[in-house]
Amino acid sequence: MEIAFFFLVIPFLIWLTPFILVAKSDNVEGNEKLAWLLAMFFISWFAWIFYMLLAPLKSR
C-alpha cells in the first residue's frame, strides 16, 4: 500500500514543481503570471522551459 502511494505522490510532486516555481516568481505579475500557469497546465513542461527562457526579460 505504501509503495503505491509513493509511486503516485512523487510523480505528482515532480509535475507540480514548475507551477510552484512560477507562482512564487517575481519575474512576472498578474495576468501574465496567470497566462504562464495556464500554458503550463495545457502544454506542460515545455511552457515552463519557455518561461525560464523568456519571462525574466525585465531588467533588475
VOPAGU-2260 file (C-alpha; in pm, 1 decimal, decimal comma):
REM VOPAGU-2260
SITE   aa  ch    i         X         Y         Z
SITE  MET   A    0       0,0       0,0       0,0
SITE  GLU   A    1     277,3     246,9      88,4
SITE  ILE   A    2     464,4     172,1    -233,1
SITE  ALA   A    3     158,7     255,0    -444,1
SITE  PHE   A    4     123,0     582,9    -255,3
SITE  PHE   A    5     491,1     658,5    -316,2
SITE  PHE   A    6     455,5     597,5    -690,3
SITE  LEU   A    7     157,3     832,7    -704,7
SITE  VAL   A    8     285,2    1116,2    -489,0
SITE  ILE   A    9     640,4    1151,3    -624,1
SITE  PRO   A   10     536,9    1194,5    -992,2
SITE  PHE   A   11     265,9    1440,0    -886,8
SITE  LEU   A   12     519,0    1648,0    -690,6
SITE  ILE   A   13     756,5    1647,0    -986,6
SITE  TRP   A   14     472,1    1759,5   -1215,2
SITE  LEU   A   15     370,6    2030,0    -965,9
SITE  THR   A   16     719,8    2179,5    -920,4
SITE  PRO   A   17     715,9    2419,5   -1221,6
SITE  PHE   A   18     375,1    2556,0   -1114,1
SITE  ILE   A   19     508,4    2637,9    -768,9
SITE  LEU   A   20     822,9    2798,8    -909,7
SITE  VAL   A   21     626,2    3023,5   -1147,0
SITE  ALA   A   22     362,8    3109,7    -886,1
SITE  LYS   A   23     633,2    3225,5    -641,9
SITE  SER   A   24     840,9    3404,2    -907,0
SITE  ASP   A   25     877,2    3783,0    -910,9
SITE  ASN   A   26     966,5    3794,4   -1280,7
SITE  VAL   A   27     604,0    3829,8   -1394,0
SITE  GLU   A   28     288,0    3959,4   -1230,2
SITE  GLY   A   29     -88,5    3947,3   -1262,6
SITE  ASN   A   30    -240,1    3831,7   -1588,7
SITE  GLU   A   31      96,6    3741,4   -1736,1
SITE  LYS   A   32     163,4    3501,7   -1447,7
SITE  LEU   A   33    -182,7    3351,2   -1493,5
SITE  ALA   A   34    -115,7    3306,5   -1865,7
SITE  TRP   A   35     211,5    3121,8   -1792,9
SITE  LEU   A   36      39,0    2896,9   -1538,3
SITE  LEU   A   37    -239,5    2812,8   -1782,9
SITE  ALA   A   38      12,6    2746,1   -2059,1
SITE  MET   A   39     199,5    2509,7   -1829,1
SITE  PHE   A   40    -122,1    2332,1   -1737,9
SITE  PHE   A   41    -218,2    2274,9   -2101,1
SITE  ILE   A   42     124,9    2242,9   -2262,8
SITE  SER   A   43     310,4    2107,6   -1958,0
SITE  TRP   A   44     684,4    2137,4   -1908,4
SITE  PHE   A   45     754,6    2290,0   -2249,0
SITE  ALA   A   46     581,8    2608,1   -2132,6
SITE  TRP   A   47     796,5    2609,2   -1818,3
SITE  ILE   A   48    1110,5    2588,6   -2030,6
SITE  PHE   A   49     983,8    2881,4   -2239,8
SITE  TYR   A   50     905,1    3068,5   -1917,9
SITE  MET   A   51    1258,7    3017,8   -1789,9
SITE  LEU   A   52    1399,0    3144,3   -2120,0
SITE  LEU   A   53    1157,9    3429,8   -2197,1
SITE  ALA   A   54     982,7    3560,4   -1885,2
SITE  PRO   A   55    1273,0    3719,7   -1698,0
SITE  LEU   A   56    1309,4    3984,4   -1968,9
SITE  LYS   A   57    1266,2    4287,7   -1743,8
SITE  SER   A   58    1588,9    4428,7   -1608,9
SITE  ARG   A   59    1654,3    4438,4   -1237,4
